[in-house]
Amino acid sequence: MLEVENISVFRGERLVLDRVGFTLEAGDALLLTGPNGAGKSTLLRVLAGLHKPEGGHVLWSGVDALADRSQHAGRVAYLGHQDALKLGLTLRENLTLAARASGGNPDLCMESLNISGLADLPARMLSAGQKRRAALARVLLAQAPLWLLDEPSLGLDINTMGLLGTLFAAHRQAGGIVIATTHVPLPLPDARTHALPGLNESDIPQPLEDFPEDDLL
Ligand SMILES: Nc1ncnc2c1ncn2[C@@H]1O[C@H](COP(=O)(O)OP(=O)(O)OP(=O)(O)O)[C@@H](O)[C@H]1O
């Protein structure tokens, strides 16, 4: 269903992703692992159609997914590092705004993440973990088959990790796909792992070394 072929990405002059590829079927889950800076977030953004790769293809049911990015956006629920909430709006208003695009049910999604009691609080009053739960509620709201989650467990307590496991299982059971970056174990039994190797320290540019010390004063 999802075929990722030879994705290559340069950041500046550095080749961050070098011909990355894998194939996932309905119900599959993939953990993207690797050291800081290995390119996990970059790869998720490519798969979401948010970053154009220098090489390679992403196929959805055999069709070039990135050729029509607005159509691809309808297949994808993307969770970045940022929770992307409008801080002046209440939780319910945030989700209602998001539901305009997807047509999902904000109340049901809040219930699934156990945040219904916070619905009328401005998002700026939510804790870090509560904001993450709100962002995960927005993933549900998208009703999209392909979940692309960048460190979804950031800030979550143990009970919410359990909820997350239930949500992952239901999504996969319904034929959805989960791709998640992580540095910690996630409740995704039978997930495959794709480890990105990361860079050698010697490949990482040191921008200041070209400047004589006097220039820094
Ligand atoms: N906007 C940018 N411009 C240039 N280079 C960038 C930019 N964003 C990231 N990079 C570089 O791309 C590389 C990959 O970054 P990325 O965020 O994809 O790594 P990651 O594997 O998700 O890291 P982490 O585990 O720390 O979240 C990094 O080494 C970083 O230096």
The ligand as a Gaussian input file, in Angstrom:
#p B3LYP/6-31G(d) Opt

LIG

0 1
 N       15.708000      23.480000       8.508000
 C       16.866000      22.830000       8.397000
 N       17.863000      23.317000       7.618000
 C       19.019000      22.662000       7.472000
 N       19.283000      21.519000       8.075000
 C       18.342000      20.996000       8.843000
 C       17.091000      21.612000       9.062000
 N       16.364000      20.836000       9.882000
 C       17.125000      19.786000      10.181000
 N       18.312000      19.875000       9.566000
 C       19.404000      18.918000       9.618000
 O       18.910000      17.677000       9.142000
 C       19.399000      16.630000       9.973000
 C       18.248000      15.705000      10.251000
 O       17.360000      16.376000      11.154000
 P       16.073000      15.647000      11.703000
 O       15.332000      16.657000      12.501000
 O       15.375000      14.996000      10.577000
 O       16.736000      14.533000      12.644000
 P       16.053000      13.529000      13.671000
 O       16.601000      12.166000      13.357000
 O       14.589000      13.690000      13.650000
 O       16.664000      14.032000      15.046000
 P       16.109000      14.004000      16.569000
 O       16.239000      12.593000      17.051000
 O       17.049000      14.922000      17.265000
 O       14.704000      14.537000      16.572000
 C       19.970000      17.247000      11.245000
 O       21.295000      16.822000      11.398000
 C       19.888000      18.730000      11.055000
 O       21.182000      19.308000      11.178000

